[in-house]
Amino acid sequence: MDKKVTSIVGYISWIGWLIAFFAGDREGAKFHLNSALVVLALPIVGGILAIIPVLGWIAAPIISLYAFIMWIMGLVNAIKQEEKPLPLIGKITILK
């Protein structure tokens, strides 16, 4: 897969991310693979916070909505082949 396809597939789901990581142009799409990984991990964080009474119940849906919006923004950036950092989470680097 070339850089653009790898970037797009990485945002689709965890399985898409794994396929993009192992079968795609890892070096060319590293920026989007990292962003997709952070975006895909946000609902997990929201789910963990949902365990906390009241505060977690308020924070979890907000985090889920934020993750959905960041997912759309990241996917659009991948389609346009732009490497714009996502708001608030754009500086988080998991992949080196």
N, C-alpha and C positions, 0 to 999 in steps of 0.2 A: 504494500500500500504506500502511496506517496504521502507527503506531509499533510496536504489538505484532508484527504480521506481519513488518515490516522487521527487528525485533530477532531474531526466530526464524530467518528465512531467512538472516540474516548468519552464523549459527553452522553452517549446513549444510555448506558447502564453500567453496573459493575462488570458484567460480562463483556460489554462493549469496550470498557476501559482495559480489561485484561487482554482482549484480542488486539486492541490497538497497541498496547504496551509490548506484547510479545511478538506480534506479526507485522507491525507497522514500522514506519520511519521514526524510531524513538528519538533520535537526536534532533531531527527537524521539527518534530511536534512536541518537544519537551515542555515548552511553555504551556500549551493547551492540555497536555496530559497532567501536568501539575495542577492547573486550575480545575480541571475536571475532577481530579482526586479530592481536592479540598471541597468542592461543591457537593460531590457525592457523599462526603463524610459529614456534612452539616446535619442532615436528618438523623444521623446516629447520635450526634451531640444533643439534638433536640429531644430525642427519645430518652436519653439518659437523664436530661434535665426534667423531663415530664414526671419522673419519680418523685421529685420534690413537691410537696403539697403547696398549693396556691402560686408561689413564684414560678415553679416549673410548669404548672398548668397554663400560666400566662405566657411564659417565654417559649415553650415548645411550638405552639402554632405560629408565633412570630418568626421563629428560626426556620420553620418549614416554608413559610411564605417567602422569606428572604432567600432561602436555598433555591426555590423555584424560579424566582426572578433572576438570580445569579446564573442559574442553569440556562435560561433563555438568552441572557446577555452573552454568556460564554459561547454558546452554540452559534449565535449570530456572528460573533467575532471570529470563530473558527471557519464559518462559511465564507466570510469576507477575507479571510487570511490576515486578520489584524491581531497584533499581540498587545492589546490594551489590558492592563491589570483591572480586575474586578474591584468594585468599591468595598472597602473594609477588609476583604480577604485576599486581595491581589498581591500582597507582600509575603504571604505565607508560602514558604518553599519546603516541600516534602521531598521532591525529586531533585537531586543535584546534577 
